[in-house]
Structure formats: structure tokens, C-alpha cells
């Protein structure tokens, strides 16, 4: 007969602790990747910056299980109007997505962004960066936390 040395409550508590730690790490690392994507986007844009409002309105919202974990747009040296529009738009888009997943909304919040994007790169660099880096982050976290 096999004797159970660990109680079910201890197993459950250990699994809950593991999940909490994993999700904390995931939120932190994905938030960092999102900020890096904004930097990459600023480096690779192909439009000419005139008023800085379009650049300021470029932002993201990170949503996990229906909850917005973090959102950000622009930087402090860029126009605050564009930053507010970008962050609000990113959060609006994030709220419309499936709540049972991880979702990152990378947006340009100015109303003329889609017009510029028809001819120039507005979000392309950031999107490509996210497509490349997010799977790496999840894979690394999984490998670091699950040892069999």
C-alpha cells in the first residue's frame, strides 16, 4: 500500500503558490516586452514626425484573463494629449477581446493613424517584435518554472 505523505491541502496550497508566482513573473516580463515593443516601434517607424502626437499615441494594453494588467502610451517628453488618447484606445481595444487569454493591444490612438499606416510603417516594428518575443518569454518562464 502506498502511503500519502503530503496532504491534499498542502498540494493545493503549493499549486496555488506556484501559479501566483508564475503569473507574477509572466505579468512583469510581458509588461517589459510591451515597453520594448514601443521602443522598437519608435525606431522602425517610416513616417516623418511633425507634431509628435501620433508617436505619443502609440501605446499598449496587456490583458490577462479579462483584466488589464498594464497599459502605457508615449513617454513624458511627448504631448500628453496623444499619450492619453493612445492609452485609452489601447484599453478600449483590450476590453473587446476574449477574456480567457493573454492579449496585448498595440495601437496608435490618433484618429488619422490608419491613414498614415496605409503608406508608412506606424506599428509594424512593434508588432513584429511582440510576435517574436512573447513566445520566447512564455517558453522561458515555462522551462524555468516546470522541471520534470
C-alpha positions in Angstrom: 0.0 0.0 0.0 1.2 3.5 -0.9 1.1 6.0 2.0 0.3 9.6 1.2 2.9 11.8 2.9 1.5 15.2 1.7 -2.0 16.3 2.5 -4.3 17.4 -0.3 -4.4 20.9 1.3 -0.6 21.1 1.1 -0.6 20.0 -2.5 -3.3 22.6 -3.3 -1.5 25.3 -1.4 1.7 24.5 -3.3 0.0 24.6 -6.6 -1.7 27.9 -5.8 1.6 29.4 -4.8 3.3 28.1 -7.9 0.5 29.6 -10.1 0.7 33.0 -8.3 4.5 33.2 -8.7 4.3 32.1 -12.3 1.6 34.7 -13.1 3.5 37.5 -11.3 6.6 36.7 -13.3 4.6 36.5 -16.5 2.9 39.9 -16.0 6.3 41.5 -15.2 8.1 40.0 -18.2 5.3 40.7 -20.7 5.0 44.3 -19.4 8.7 44.7 -20.1 8.3 43.2 -23.6 5.4 45.6 -24.3 7.6 48.6 -23.4 10.4 47.3 -25.5 7.9 46.9 -28.4 7.0 50.6 -28.1 10.8 51.4 -28.3 11.2 49.1 -31.3 8.2 50.7 -32.9 9.7 54.2 -32.5 13.0 53.0 -34.0 11.4 51.5 -37.1 8.6 53.9 -38.0 8.8 55.2 -41.5 6.6 58.3 -41.2 8.0 61.8 -40.6 7.3 63.1 -37.1 5.7 66.5 -37.3 3.7 67.2 -34.2 4.7 64.1 -32.2 1.1 63.4 -31.4 1.0 60.2 -33.5 4.2 58.9 -31.9 2.8 59.9 -28.4 -0.4 58.0 -29.1 1.4 54.7 -29.8 0.7 52.5 -26.8 -0.3 49.1 -25.4 -2.6 47.4 -23.0 -1.7 44.0 -21.6 -4.8 42.0 -20.6 -4.7 38.6 -18.8 -7.9 36.7 -18.1 -10.1 39.7 -18.8 -8.1 42.1 -16.5 -6.0 44.9 -17.8 -2.7 44.4 -16.1 -0.8 47.3 -17.5 -1.2 50.0 -20.2 1.0 52.8 -21.4 1.4 55.2 -24.3 4.1 57.6 -25.4 6.7 59.0 -22.9 6.7 62.0 -20.7 8.5 64.2 -23.2 5.8 63.7 -25.8 2.5 65.5 -25.9 0.1 64.4 -23.1 -2.9 64.6 -25.4 -1.5 61.9 -27.6 -0.5 59.8 -24.7 -4.0 59.9 -23.1 -5.6 59.0 -26.4 -3.2 56.1 -27.0 -3.6 54.6 -23.6 -7.4 55.0 -23.6 -7.7 53.4 -27.1 -5.4 50.5 -26.1 -7.5 49.8 -23.1 -10.7 50.0 -25.2 -9.4 47.5 -27.7 -8.2 45.2 -24.9 -11.6 45.1 -23.3 -13.2 43.9 -26.5 -11.0 40.8 -26.7 -11.5 37.2 -25.4 -11.2 37.4 -21.6 -9.9 33.9 -21.1 -6.5 34.5 -22.8 -3.4 36.7 -22.7 -4.0 39.7 -25.1 -1.7 42.6 -26.0 -3.2 45.5 -27.8 -0.6 47.6 -29.6 -2.3 50.7 -31.0 -1.8 54.2 -32.4 -4.6 56.2 -30.8 -4.8 59.2 -33.1 -7.8 59.2 -35.5 -5.5 59.6 -38.5 -3.2 56.7 -37.7 -4.9 54.3 -40.1 -4.4 56.8 -42.9 -0.7 57.2 -42.2 -0.4 53.4 -41.9 -1.6 52.9 -45.4 1.6 54.3 -46.7 4.1 54.2 -43.8 5.1 51.9 -41.0 3.3 53.0 -37.9 3.1 49.9 -35.7 4.8 47.3 -37.8 8.1 47.2 -35.9 6.4 46.8 -32.5 4.0 44.1 -33.8 6.9 42.1 -35.3 8.8 42.5 -32.0 5.9 41.2 -30.0 5.3 38.3 -32.3 8.9 37.3 -31.9 9.4 37.9 -28.2 6.2 36.9 -26.5 6.5 33.2 -27.3 10.1 33.3 -26.1 9.1 34.8 -22.8 6.4 32.2 -22.2 8.7 29.4 -23.2 11.5 30.6 -20.9 9.1 31.0 -18.0 7.7 27.6 -18.5 11.1 26.0 -18.7 12.4 27.9 -15.7 9.3 27.0 -13.5 8.4 23.5 -14.6 11.1 20.9 -14.0 10.1 17.3 -14.7 
